[in-house]
Amino acid sequence: MADNALVTGAAGGIGFEFCKLLASKGYDLVMVDMDANGLEKSRQALKNESDVNIEIFVQDLSAESAATSIIDFVTDQGLEIDLIFNNAGFGNFGYFAESSWVKDRAMLQVHMITATQLIKLLLPGMISRGKGYILNNASVAAFVPGPLMSTYHASKSYLLNFTQALANEMKGTNIKATVICPGMTKTNFAKANGNDDPNIKFNIMDSDFVAEYAFNALMKGKVVAVPGFWNKLSAFLPRLLSRDTVANMVGNIQRKNHAKRADEKANKTL
């Protein structure tokens, strides 16, 4: 019997590439996303390349009932989840005092509450069966304070710390927990958070590379996985400099991005 994997944010980007990789290795899939059309297209694309069983479930992960709705669906299908990838996420770019609380709250729900609750509901079954893999998608942003993306950086820091603590609790079991911390990646993330033309572009990774890096790290039991030299350097930076200095550095970059976006908006209205 094939192992079952549950992947959120599976319609595109890293989530889809991770599903593609899992399918090539014989995993049956439960693909979750709020994008119904994208989810169906992704399922068909995978069906054309593999013969694994693929279930799709359309769900807005910012809903308070998202985790229980997903688990109810999985239970109704008679499935036991052996691997979960909490991949779904988005950002909110701009000054905190001016940003949308609706978007902030939704992001915090997706990154922290829904992701944590899904693990909470799936982990006991993994423990009783004596195997399981937990993968959370944080970001290199988890290592540094992020002015103009304050809630995003904070929520990713939560995922980093939570996964590290969970991995420690699972020592001596056959449950592995990994947090992948990529930098900028070729997905729809930047466009969705309103910063689709950043000043720094040289370190943008392909989503299939990040997906493969994450899978290999998970299988090896590596707790914190940071792909790429520049991302590793960014993650190490707070160990060399004070957090205040790092906050100033990140803030200066983000203010330039914010000013650039403001100029572009002004030009469009002329």
N, C-alpha and C positions, 0 to 999 in steps of 0.2 A: 504493500500500500504506500502510495506517495505521501510525502510530508506536505502539510498545508501551510501556506504563508499568507498573512494578511498585510496589505500595503495600503497606506493612506496617501492621498495626493498622487494617485496612480495613473491619472489620465495623461500625464506628460512629464517632461523633464527627468529628474533623477528617479522619481517614483516609477515611471514607465520603463526606464532603462534597467532599473533594479528588477522589475517584473520580468522583463525580457531575459535577463540573466538567470533568474530563478527558473523560468520555464525551460531554458536550455539545459538546466540541471535536473529537470524532472519534477519540480515542485508544482503541485496544484495551487491555484491562486484565488484569493478573494481580493478584488481590486475595489477600493473605495475612493470616491471623489464626489464633489458637488457638481462637476461638469458632466452632465448626462451624455451629451453628444460626444465629447472627447473620450469619455470612458468607454462607450460602445465602439468607437473607432479604434481605440487602443486594444480592446479585446479582440476585435477582428484581425488587427495586424498581428497579434500574438498567435491567434488561431491559425493563421496562414503559415506560421513558421514552426508550430509545435502541436502536439496532440494532448497536452495536459488539460485538465478540467479547469475552467475559469468561470468564477462567479463574479458578478459586478453588483455593487450596491451604491446607489446614489444617496449621498448624505452630506449636508452642510455640517462640518465638524465644529463650527462655532456655536451650534445649538447645545443647550445644557444637557439634552437627552441623547446626544450623538453617540457616546460610548455604549450606552445600554441598547440603543437601537441597532448598532452594529453587531453587538454580541447576541442579541435576540435573533438577528438574521443568520448569523453563523450557527447558532444552536438549532434553528429551524431547518437548516441544511444538513444537520447531523455531522458537522465538521468539528475536528479538534485542531486548534491552531498550534503549530510547532514553531513558527517564526513570525514575529511581528516587526514591521518597520513603520515607526511613526515618522513619516516623511512630510506630511502636509504642513504648510506654513506660508506666511506672507509677512510683509513688513509695513511700517507706517512711517513715512519720511516727512520730517518737518519738526518745528519747535513744539515741545509738549504742550505748552499753554495754548497753542493754536490748532493742534491736531484734533481729529475727530475721536471722541470717546467711544462712539459706537464701533469704530474700526479698531481702536486700541483694545476694547473689551473682547471683541471677537478674536483678535490675534492672541491675547492671553489665554482665552478659552481653548483655542486650537493647540497652541504650543505647550501649555502646561496642564490644564485640567483634563481635556479629552485624552491627550496622550497618556497621562498618568493613570487615568481611570481605566483605559483599555488594558494597560499592563496589570493593574490591580485585579481586573476581572479574569485575565488570561493566565496569570502567573500560578495560581493554585493548581490548575490543571497540568501545567508544565511540570511543576514539582512532583505531583502525584504520578506522572508518567515517566519521570526521571530524565527529561530532556527538554530543551527549549532554547530559542535564540531571541534576544531582544535588541533591537537596533533603533536608536533615536537620532534624528537629524537635527543637530544643533547648528553651529556655525563657528568660524574663527572669531566672529563677533562675541562669542561667549566668554572670551578671555579678557575683553577690554570694555570699559564703560564707553557708551556711544552717544554723545550729544547729537541731537536731531534724529536719532533713532533709539531713544532711551529705553522705551518699553520693549523694543525688539531685542536689543542687546541683553537686557535684564532677563527676558524670558528664555533666551538661548543659554544664558548662564545657569538658569535653573535646570535646564535639561542636562547640561554638562555635570553639574554637581549631583543631581538626582541619579544619573546613570552610574557615576563613579561610586556613589554610596550603595546603590543596588547591586552592582557587580561585587562589591565587598561582602554584602550580605549573602550572596549566592556562592561564595567560595565553598568548596567541598561538595557542591552539587554539580549536576551536568547542565546547568543553566548558564548561558553566556550572555553578558550585557555589554554592548558597545555603543559609544556615541561618536558619530561621524561629524567632523567640524570642517566643512569645506569653506573656501572663500568664494569669490564671485564665480558663478557657473552659468553656462549658456542654458538658461531656462526663461520662463516668463516672469520670474520673481521681480527683477529690477523694474520692468515696465509696470507691473501691478502695484508696486509701492511708490510710483511716481518719480523714480530716479533712473530712467532707462538709458541715460547718456552720461555716466559718471566720468570724472576727469581721469581716474586711474583705470586703464583698460588692459594693461599688458599681462595681467595675471588671471585671465578668465579661462576656466577649465571647461572641458566637454563633460556633459552629464553622464555619458556612458563610462568615462574614466572614473568619475567620482563613485558611481554605482559599483563598479568592479572593485575599487579600492575599499569601499565600505564592506562589501561581501567578504572579501579576503580577510579583512581585519576581524570581522565577526567570527568567521570560522576558526581563526587562530586564537580567539579569546583576548584580543587586544581591547583594552577598555576605552582608551581615547585615541581616535584615529584622525590625524590631520594630513590631508593629501597636499603634496607640493612644498617645495623649499620656501617660497615666500610666505605661504600660509603658516608653516612651522615657525618661521621667523616672527611673524605677527603674534603668534600664540606665545612665543618666548619673551616678547618685548616687555611685558609687565614685570618680568623677573629682573630685568636690567634697569628699568626706569621706574620712577614713582607712578602710582596710578593717576595722580594729578597731572603729571607730564603727559602720560598716555592719553588721558581725556582731552587735554589741550590739542594734542596732535590729531586725534580723530575728529575733534570738533572743528578744527581749522579746515580739514579736508571736506567735511560735510557742509560747512558754511559756504565753501566755494561751489559745491554741487547745488546747494539751495539757491545761491545767487544766480547760477547759470540757468537753473530751471525758471526762476522768476523772470530773467531777461528773455528767455524763449517764450514764456507766456505773454509778456508785454509785447513782443514783436508780432505775435500771432494776432493780437487785437488791433494792431495798427492798420 
